[in-house]
Amino acid sequence: MDSHLIKTINKLQDAFSTVGVQNPIDLPQIVVIGSQSSGKSSVLENIVGRDFLPRGTGIVTRRPLILQLINKRDGLTNSAPASATQSPTLSKSPSHSNANVNEYEDSEQNMNEWGEFLHLPGKKFYDFTEIRKEIEKETELKVGKNAGISDQPINLRIFSPKVLTLTLVDLPGLTKVPVGDQPKDIERLIRDMILKYITKPNAIILAVTAANTDLANSDGLKLAREVDPEGVRTIGVLTKVDLMDSGTDVIDILAGRIIPLRLGYVPVVNRGQRDIETNKSISKALESEKQFFEHHASYKSKAQYCGTPFLARKLNMILMHHIRNTLPEIKIKIAASLQKYQAELAQLGDPLGEDITSHSNLVLNIITEFCSEFRTIIDGNSNDLSSFELSGGARISYVFHDSFKDAITSMDPFDQIKDVDIRTIMYNSSGSSPALFVGSTAFEVLVKQQIKRLEDPSLKCVNMIYDELVRILNQLLQRQVFKRFPSLKEQFYSTVITFFKTSLIPTNKLVQSIIAAEACYINTAHPDFLSGHKAMAKVQEKINQKNSLSMDKRASSPLDDTSSNSNTGFFGSFFSKKKKPGVLENPPPVLKASGNLSEREYMETEMIKLLLQSYFAIVKRTVADLVPKAIMLNLVNHSKDELQRHLLSELYQKDVFEELLKESDMTLQRRRECKKMIEALTKADEIINSV
């Protein structure tokens, strides 16, 4: 049953690799990491009991190798050599046995041992030298000779009676210096690839470190601690124990006194470079390893917990327990992912046939749904209401009742009109006969000037609502159906924008008419308008207060007779230039107000200011009310009512259906990807439910 669990995970990996999709499920697996010189490849070959990995200088492993080891107890054939007719006992107890010691030399072929590559289905490699060549060939096919690395894995399955069922992922060794034509950022590329694998919570990290180096500087352990700081899912392998200085050992490391790991450390002895050059077999190397630990003073009492056979059993047990613990979670994730991709495929829709009726129905449905959603977004009835920001009709309301209203209300008539301007207009409006009373002409001139100022923000409000409608349009065009049909999206956009722009013309005209209507007739009988006698009373009160202050000031200072010599002419205070007695002088080319206001001018100016302020406030309230109504009538509601009819007239035509319903390359590709993923997840679901 335990071995079956690992085989189940292998089947799941194959289910995704076979259809060529990225595995979306975090499957339990052992990921092997370490620096180039740590002896990582030798550890894997010792576990398998065969020479099969590429060797050389620099980065040898340049693509992830997913290595599935399958114990083939029942695979022995009658034609096999006599010495191989019995499978070695693979005890699960922590005793150091000859379980992984080959009965054959490594160069011999054994019909009960072979390798299979996922990219070469049905082909069995009995010669492990050919496996090495195929790995090199497949690597160079993707990344060239010594050119760099790729994260596309190679899947290799090895069947043998001498291995424990196990799944390992061998990754490129960590390096700092690019070699040959490798990328300059090779260190970062390898690091990113390793992190992609070991960051997954279900990954068991096998960190390989040379025992004759400082453990604190181990590249593999440093990287492992970044994603597993507590050391919960990291197991350490100490290589080159036999190369340590005399009198030194790794006992403190094994006891967890240096860098503790929950899964502990296992020391091993690999073949050295000289052993490899002299073709020392792995079977002999494993025997030498056994002898080393059994006779070394520091390790002989714990020899059963050292060496490659114990490492293989330990990894087998760790992986089986880990799979057993994560199996329920994996089942849930596979089911959820299958449901997700099925829903996406349904949203992408089936490929369109040649039936013109189905095309017309599809276009009609798209137009109908678009216009319905357009109306619901404006009315605030959409199912996709956001809790993070205002959208649709709420933004339109904000423009009307916040932006536009504030802009209108804050307009002050006296930002642009000064007292001197009012005085000038008063005289100009009286013509050649000096006015006896406050002239209504001056008031109307001034108030009309202010009313015209309201036209610019009103038209700007129209454009702001237009922008909001375009925002809603763009929001709707993000729907999947428009990603599926890019030509339809373009036609929708251009058709709707044209409709909006056409609607702008009567809207702007109506808004301009509202302002013009306010300016053409000044209704001084408006109930909210300040009456003349009230205005006069307020002005008189202000004059009395001013005179009272002036008298108090005079009482506190000596009298000055010259102060009473004021200009007595009608324009005396307006044109204050001193005149020569008895001499008639021509007026200057330009007459401008200067000097202080006379009491009458002051009274009339204050009177007009009060009346202007009162009437302009009435007009501002009216404009703030009518302009939004005009925009709603001719732009917003017109779009809600007439947009569907316009779209049907422009797009619901048989001769354009084929062009409109041409699917995007992205949709075609995504549909293929979804189908492949559903195929893989369906297989995975069947596999996981069989456990």
PEHU-V404237 format. One record per residue. N is the residue number from 1. SS is DSSP state (hx for helix, st for strand, lp for the rest). PSI is psi in radians with two decimals (NA if undefined). OMEGA is omega in whole degrees, -180 to 180 (none if undefined). Layout:
n;ss;psi;omega
N;SS;PSI;OMEGA
N;SS;PSI;OMEGA
This chain:
n;ss;psi;omega
1;lp;-0.75;-179
2;hx;-0.77;179
3;hx;-0.59;-180
4;hx;-0.55;179
5;hx;-0.78;-180
6;hx;-0.68;178
7;hx;-0.59;178
8;hx;-0.77;178
9;hx;-0.67;177
10;hx;-0.73;179
11;hx;-0.66;179
12;hx;-0.75;178
13;hx;-0.76;-179
14;hx;-0.59;-179
15;hx;-0.65;179
16;hx;-0.68;-178
17;hx;-0.63;-176
18;hx;-0.70;-178
19;lp;0.03;174
20;lp;0.69;178
21;lp;2.72;178
22;lp;2.26;-178
23;lp;2.02;-179
24;lp;-0.11;-176
25;lp;2.31;178
26;lp;1.63;-177
27;lp;2.55;176
28;lp;2.27;177
29;st;2.75;179
30;st;2.12;-177
31;st;2.15;-175
32;st;2.12;179
33;st;2.78;179
34;st;2.95;179
35;st;2.94;-178
36;hx;-0.60;-174
37;hx;0.22;-174
38;hx;-0.27;-178
39;lp;0.44;-177
40;hx;-0.82;-178
41;hx;-0.68;-180
42;hx;-0.65;178
43;hx;-0.80;-179
44;hx;-0.74;180
45;hx;-0.63;177
46;hx;-0.66;179
47;hx;-0.72;180
48;hx;-0.57;-178
49;lp;0.32;-178
50;lp;2.60;169
51;lp;2.01;-179
52;lp;-0.13;-178
53;lp;2.55;177
54;lp;2.54;178
55;lp;2.84;180
56;lp;-2.97;179
57;lp;2.79;180
58;lp;-2.71;-178
59;lp;1.95;-179
60;lp;-0.81;176
61;lp;1.91;-176
62;lp;0.02;171
63;st;2.55;177
64;st;2.37;177
65;st;1.91;176
66;st;1.87;-172
67;st;1.94;179
68;st;1.97;178
69;st;2.24;-177
70;st;2.09;178
71;st;2.14;-175
72;lp;1.17;-179
73;hx;-0.70;-175
74;hx;0.23;-174
75;hx;0.10;-178
76;lp;2.39;-178
77;lp;2.81;180
78;lp;-0.39;-177
79;lp;-0.06;-178
80;lp;2.67;178
81;lp;2.66;-174
82;hx;-0.67;-176
83;hx;-0.20;-178
84;hx;0.11;-175
85;lp;-0.25;177
86;lp;2.31;178
87;lp;2.41;178
88;lp;2.56;179
89;lp;2.21;-180
90;lp;1.49;-176
91;lp;2.52;176
92;lp;-0.15;179
93;lp;2.67;-176
94;lp;1.10;176
95;lp;2.51;-177
96;lp;1.82;-178
97;lp;-3.12;178
98;lp;0.51;-172
99;lp;-0.64;-174
100;lp;0.26;-180
101;lp;2.12;-177
102;lp;2.43;171
103;lp;-0.17;-180
104;lp;2.72;170
105;lp;2.68;-173
106;lp;-0.46;-176
107;lp;-0.26;-177
108;lp;2.62;176
109;lp;2.48;-180
110;lp;2.15;-176
111;lp;-0.21;178
112;lp;0.05;178
113;lp;2.18;177
114;st;2.91;177
115;st;2.63;178
116;st;2.34;175
117;st;2.46;-179
118;lp;-0.51;-179
119;lp;-0.07;176
120;lp;1.18;-175
121;lp;2.38;177
122;lp;-0.22;-178
123;lp;2.19;-180
124;lp;2.34;179
125;st;1.82;177
126;lp;-0.42;178
127;lp;1.96;-175
128;hx;-0.29;172
129;hx;-0.62;178
130;hx;-0.54;176
131;hx;-0.77;178
132;hx;-0.77;-179
133;hx;-0.67;-180
134;hx;-0.66;177
135;hx;-0.79;180
136;hx;-0.74;-179
137;hx;-0.81;-178
138;hx;-0.59;178
139;hx;-0.84;-179
140;hx;-0.48;179
141;hx;-0.59;-177
142;hx;-0.66;-172
143;hx;0.04;179
144;lp;-3.08;-180
145;lp;1.94;175
146;lp;0.44;-174
147;lp;-0.48;-177
148;lp;-2.71;-176
149;lp;2.85;178
150;st;2.54;179
151;st;0.11;176
152;st;2.05;-171
153;st;2.78;168
154;st;2.20;-179
155;st;2.07;180
156;st;2.26;178
157;st;2.22;180
158;st;2.17;178
159;st;2.27;-180
160;st;2.53;175
161;lp;-0.13;-174
162;lp;0.14;178
163;lp;2.73;171
164;lp;2.51;180
165;lp;2.14;-170
166;st;2.62;175
167;st;2.16;-179
168;st;2.55;175
169;st;1.95;180
170;st;2.17;-178
171;lp;2.80;179
172;lp;2.52;179
173;lp;2.49;179
174;st;2.34;180
175;lp;2.83;-179
176;lp;-0.32;-174
177;lp;2.11;177
178;lp;2.51;-179
179;lp;2.44;178
180;lp;-2.29;-178
181;lp;0.46;176
182;lp;2.67;179
183;lp;2.58;-180
184;lp;-0.48;-179
185;lp;0.60;-177
186;hx;-0.61;179
187;hx;-0.79;-180
188;hx;-0.70;-179
189;hx;-0.79;180
190;hx;-0.76;-180
191;hx;-0.77;180
192;hx;-0.70;179
193;hx;-0.79;-180
194;hx;-0.77;-180
195;hx;-0.59;179
196;hx;-0.63;-179
197;hx;-0.80;-172
198;hx;-0.22;177
199;lp;-0.47;-180
200;lp;2.26;-175
201;lp;-0.46;-177
202;lp;0.09;180
203;st;2.23;170
204;st;2.20;-175
205;st;2.10;176
206;st;1.72;-176
207;st;1.99;-177
208;st;2.22;-178
209;st;2.42;176
210;st;2.24;-177
211;lp;-0.39;-178
212;lp;0.30;174
213;lp;2.90;180
214;lp;2.13;-178
215;hx;-0.57;-179
216;hx;-0.38;-180
217;hx;0.16;-179
218;lp;2.10;180
219;hx;-0.73;-179
220;hx;-0.81;-180
221;hx;-0.65;178
222;hx;-0.80;-179
223;hx;-0.68;179
224;hx;-0.67;-178
225;hx;-0.37;177
226;hx;-0.65;-178
227;hx;-0.27;-180
228;lp;1.17;-173
229;lp;-0.45;-180
230;lp;-0.11;179
231;lp;0.55;-176
232;lp;-0.62;-175
233;lp;0.49;179
234;st;2.32;173
235;st;2.34;-178
236;st;2.45;174
237;st;2.17;-178
238;st;1.96;180
239;st;2.99;176
240;lp;0.56;178
241;hx;-0.55;-178
242;hx;-0.19;-178
243;hx;0.09;-180
244;lp;2.70;179
245;lp;2.60;179
246;lp;2.35;179
247;lp;-0.03;179
248;lp;2.70;179
249;lp;-3.08;-178
250;lp;0.40;-177
251;hx;-0.76;180
252;hx;-0.63;178
253;hx;-0.78;-180
254;hx;-0.54;-179
255;lp;-0.06;178
256;lp;0.42;-178
257;lp;-0.13;-180
258;lp;-1.27;175
259;lp;1.72;-175
260;lp;2.44;174
261;lp;2.37;-178
262;lp;-0.66;-178
263;lp;-0.04;174
264;lp;-2.97;-180
265;st;2.67;174
266;st;2.11;177
267;st;2.47;178
268;lp;2.83;175
269;lp;2.08;-180
270;lp;3.01;172
271;lp;2.43;175
272;lp;3.06;-178
273;hx;-0.66;-180
274;hx;-0.67;178
275;hx;-0.70;-180
276;hx;-0.73;-179
277;hx;-0.56;180
278;lp;0.19;177
279;lp;0.69;175
280;lp;2.22;-176
281;lp;2.72;179
282;hx;-0.59;179
283;hx;-0.73;177
284;hx;-0.62;178
285;hx;-0.68;179
286;hx;-0.63;177
287;hx;-0.71;177
288;hx;-0.70;178
289;hx;-0.77;-180
290;hx;-0.79;180
291;hx;-0.66;-178
292;hx;-0.88;-176
293;hx;-0.60;-178
294;hx;-0.37;-177
295;hx;-0.09;180
296;lp;2.36;-175
297;lp;-0.65;-176
298;lp;-0.41;-171
299;lp;-0.23;-171
300;hx;-0.51;179
301;hx;-0.30;-180
302;hx;0.48;-175
303;hx;-0.50;-179
304;hx;-0.29;178
305;hx;0.25;-179
306;lp;2.78;173
307;lp;2.93;-175
308;hx;-0.76;180
309;hx;-0.72;178
310;hx;-0.68;178
311;hx;-0.76;-179
312;hx;-0.77;179
313;hx;-0.71;-180
314;hx;-0.77;179
315;hx;-0.70;179
316;hx;-0.79;-179
317;hx;-0.76;180
318;hx;-0.79;-178
319;hx;-0.73;-179
320;hx;-0.76;178
321;hx;-0.71;-179
322;hx;-0.73;179
323;hx;-0.77;-179
324;hx;-0.67;-178
325;hx;-0.56;-175
326;hx;-0.10;-175
327;hx;-0.79;179
328;hx;-0.71;179
329;hx;-0.71;180
330;hx;-0.72;178
331;hx;-0.79;-179
332;hx;-0.77;-178
333;hx;-0.68;179
334;hx;-0.78;180
335;hx;-0.73;-180
336;hx;-0.73;179
337;hx;-0.69;179
338;hx;-0.76;179
339;hx;-0.70;-180
340;hx;-0.82;-178
341;hx;-0.56;176
342;hx;-0.70;178
343;hx;-0.70;179
344;hx;-0.71;179
345;hx;-0.69;178
346;hx;-0.64;179
347;hx;-0.61;178
348;hx;-0.50;178
349;lp;2.85;178
350;lp;2.69;176
351;lp;2.46;-178
352;lp;2.46;176
353;lp;-2.76;-178
354;lp;-0.04;-175
355;lp;2.02;-178
356;hx;-0.51;179
357;hx;-0.74;179
358;hx;-0.59;177
359;hx;-0.81;-178
360;hx;-0.70;178
361;hx;-0.67;-179
362;hx;-0.81;179
363;hx;-0.74;179
364;hx;-0.76;-180
365;hx;-0.69;-179
366;hx;-0.78;179
367;hx;-0.79;-179
368;hx;-0.81;-179
369;hx;-0.67;179
370;hx;-0.87;-177
371;hx;-0.63;178
372;hx;-0.77;179
373;hx;-0.60;176
374;hx;-0.77;180
375;hx;-0.73;-178
376;hx;-0.58;178
377;hx;-0.73;179
378;hx;-0.69;-177
379;hx;-0.17;179
380;lp;0.36;-179
381;lp;0.20;-177
382;lp;2.60;176
383;lp;-0.22;-177
384;lp;0.67;-180
385;lp;2.32;-178
386;lp;2.51;175
387;lp;0.06;-176
388;lp;-0.54;-177
389;lp;2.79;177
390;lp;2.55;179
391;lp;2.83;174
392;lp;-2.24;-177
393;hx;-0.52;179
394;hx;-0.63;177
395;hx;-0.66;177
396;hx;-0.79;178
397;hx;-0.69;179
398;hx;-0.73;179
399;hx;-0.79;-178
400;hx;-0.96;-166
401;hx;-0.08;178
402;hx;-1.16;-176
403;hx;-0.98;-175
404;hx;-0.83;-178
405;hx;-0.76;180
406;hx;-0.72;-179
407;hx;-0.73;-180
408;hx;-0.83;-176
409;hx;-0.60;-176
410;lp;-0.11;-180
411;lp;2.16;-179
412;lp;2.16;-179
413;hx;-0.43;-177
414;hx;0.14;170
415;hx;-0.59;-175
416;lp;-0.36;-178
417;lp;2.15;177
418;lp;2.93;-179
419;hx;-0.66;-178
420;hx;-0.58;178
421;hx;-0.73;179
422;hx;-0.77;-180
423;hx;-0.74;-180
424;hx;-0.79;-180
425;hx;-0.64;178
426;hx;-0.84;-179
427;hx;-0.72;-180
428;hx;-0.62;-177
429;hx;-0.32;180
430;hx;-0.23;177
431;lp;-2.49;-175
432;lp;-0.23;180
433;lp;2.09;179
434;lp;2.32;-178
435;lp;2.50;178
436;lp;-0.47;-178
437;lp;3.02;178
438;lp;2.15;-176
439;lp;2.34;177
440;hx;-0.43;-180
441;hx;-0.78;179
442;hx;-0.72;179
443;hx;-0.82;-178
444;hx;-0.72;178
445;hx;-0.81;-177
446;hx;-0.76;-176
447;hx;-0.62;178
448;hx;-0.65;177
449;hx;-0.72;-179
450;hx;-0.66;179
451;hx;-0.67;179
452;hx;-0.45;178
453;hx;-0.39;-177
454;hx;-0.27;-176
455;hx;-0.72;-177
456;hx;-0.91;178
457;hx;-0.49;179
458;hx;-0.78;177
459;hx;-0.59;177
460;hx;-0.61;177
461;hx;-0.68;177
462;hx;-0.82;-179
463;hx;-0.59;178
464;hx;-0.68;177
465;hx;-0.65;174
466;hx;-0.79;179
467;hx;-0.64;179
468;hx;-0.66;177
469;hx;-0.67;177
470;hx;-0.63;177
471;hx;-0.77;178
472;hx;-0.73;178
473;hx;-0.86;-180
474;hx;-0.61;177
475;hx;-0.78;-180
476;hx;-0.56;-179
477;lp;-0.05;175
478;lp;-0.09;-180
479;lp;2.70;-175
480;hx;-0.63;-176
481;hx;-0.56;-180
482;hx;-0.43;172
483;hx;-0.56;179
484;hx;-0.68;-177
485;lp;1.51;-177
486;hx;-0.61;179
487;hx;-0.70;177
488;hx;-0.68;179
489;hx;-0.79;180
490;hx;-0.75;-179
491;hx;-0.69;176
492;hx;-0.83;-177
493;hx;-0.90;-177
494;hx;-0.68;-179
495;hx;-0.78;-178
496;hx;-0.70;178
497;hx;-0.73;177
498;hx;-0.72;179
499;hx;-0.78;179
500;hx;-0.80;-178
501;hx;-0.66;177
502;hx;-0.66;180
503;hx;-0.37;179
504;hx;-0.60;-174
505;hx;-0.98;179
506;hx;-0.48;179
507;hx;-0.85;178
508;hx;-0.68;-179
509;hx;-0.73;-180
510;hx;-0.72;179
511;hx;-0.76;178
512;hx;-0.62;179
513;hx;-0.62;178
514;hx;-0.79;180
515;hx;-0.71;180
516;hx;-0.67;179
517;hx;-0.69;178
518;hx;-0.63;-176
519;hx;-0.48;-174
520;hx;-0.37;-179
521;lp;1.94;179
522;lp;1.87;-174
523;lp;1.53;-180
524;lp;-0.07;176
525;lp;0.12;179
526;lp;2.34;-176
527;lp;-0.43;-179
528;lp;-0.08;-177
529;lp;2.43;-180
530;lp;2.15;-178
531;lp;2.79;-177
532;hx;-0.75;-176
533;hx;-0.56;176
534;hx;-0.71;178
535;hx;-0.75;-180
536;hx;-0.71;-179
537;hx;-0.75;-180
538;hx;-0.71;-180
539;hx;-0.76;-179
540;hx;-0.69;178
541;hx;-0.72;180
542;hx;-0.67;179
543;hx;-0.73;180
544;hx;-0.72;179
545;hx;-0.68;-180
546;hx;-0.75;-180
547;hx;-0.66;180
548;hx;-0.74;179
549;hx;-0.63;-179
550;hx;-0.70;179
551;hx;-0.69;178
552;hx;-0.65;-179
553;hx;-0.70;180
554;hx;-0.66;-179
555;hx;-0.45;-178
556;lp;0.07;-179
557;lp;2.71;-180
558;lp;2.63;179
559;lp;2.49;179
560;lp;1.85;-177
561;hx;-0.48;-176
562;hx;-0.35;-178
563;hx;-0.36;-179
564;hx;-0.11;180
565;lp;1.31;179
566;lp;2.82;178
567;lp;2.18;-175
568;lp;-0.19;179
569;lp;2.82;-179
570;lp;-0.67;180
571;lp;0.30;-174
572;lp;-0.78;-178
573;lp;-0.27;-179
574;lp;-0.76;180
575;lp;1.70;-166
576;lp;0.30;179
577;lp;2.36;180
578;lp;2.38;-178
579;lp;2.62;175
580;lp;2.32;-178
581;lp;2.33;175
582;lp;0.14;-177
583;lp;2.19;177
584;lp;2.08;-177
585;lp;2.56;175
586;lp;2.48;176
587;lp;2.64;179
588;lp;2.75;-179
589;lp;-0.65;-179
590;lp;2.13;177
591;lp;2.11;178
592;lp;2.66;-179
593;lp;2.41;175
594;lp;2.89;-180
595;lp;3.06;-179
596;lp;2.71;177
597;lp;2.46;171
598;lp;2.97;-179
599;hx;-0.68;180
600;hx;-0.77;179
601;hx;-0.70;179
602;hx;-0.79;-179
603;hx;-0.81;-178
604;hx;-0.69;179
605;hx;-0.84;-180
606;hx;-0.63;179
607;hx;-0.86;-179
608;hx;-0.68;180
609;hx;-0.75;179
610;hx;-0.79;-180
611;hx;-0.71;179
612;hx;-0.78;-179
613;hx;-0.74;-179
614;hx;-0.83;-176
615;hx;-0.65;-180
616;hx;-0.59;177
617;hx;-0.67;177
618;hx;-0.80;-178
619;hx;-0.70;180
620;hx;-0.73;178
621;hx;-0.71;-180
622;hx;-0.81;-179
623;hx;-0.74;179
624;hx;-0.41;179
625;hx;-0.75;-172
626;hx;-0.63;-177
627;hx;-0.85;176
628;hx;-0.64;179
629;hx;-0.71;179
630;hx;-0.72;-180
631;hx;-0.74;178
632;hx;-0.73;-178
633;hx;-0.94;-170
634;hx;-0.22;-178
635;hx;-1.03;-174
636;hx;-1.03;-179
637;hx;-0.60;176
638;hx;-0.70;178
639;hx;-0.75;179
640;hx;-0.68;-174
641;hx;-0.60;-169
642;hx;-0.17;-175
643;hx;-0.72;-179
644;hx;-0.73;179
645;hx;-0.70;-180
646;hx;-0.75;180
647;hx;-0.72;179
648;hx;-0.71;-179
649;hx;-0.53;-176
650;hx;-0.61;-170
651;hx;-0.37;-177
652;lp;1.26;-177
653;lp;2.30;-174
654;hx;-0.63;-175
655;hx;-0.16;180
656;hx;-0.06;-177
657;hx;-0.80;-176
658;hx;-0.73;180
659;hx;-0.71;-179
660;hx;-0.63;-173
661;lp;0.48;175
662;lp;2.09;-174
663;lp;2.59;179
664;lp;2.71;177
665;hx;-0.62;180
666;hx;-0.70;179
667;hx;-0.78;179
668;hx;-0.75;180
669;hx;-0.77;-178
670;hx;-0.61;177
671;hx;-0.72;178
672;hx;-0.75;-180
673;hx;-0.74;-180
674;hx;-0.72;179
675;hx;-0.73;178
676;hx;-0.74;-179
677;hx;-0.68;178
678;hx;-0.69;177
679;hx;-0.81;-179
680;hx;-0.77;-178
681;hx;-0.58;177
682;hx;-0.77;176
683;hx;-0.78;-179
684;hx;-0.68;180
685;hx;-0.71;178
686;hx;-0.72;-179
687;hx;-0.82;-174
688;hx;-0.53;180
689;hx;-0.19;177
690;lp;-0.17;-178
691;lp;NA;none
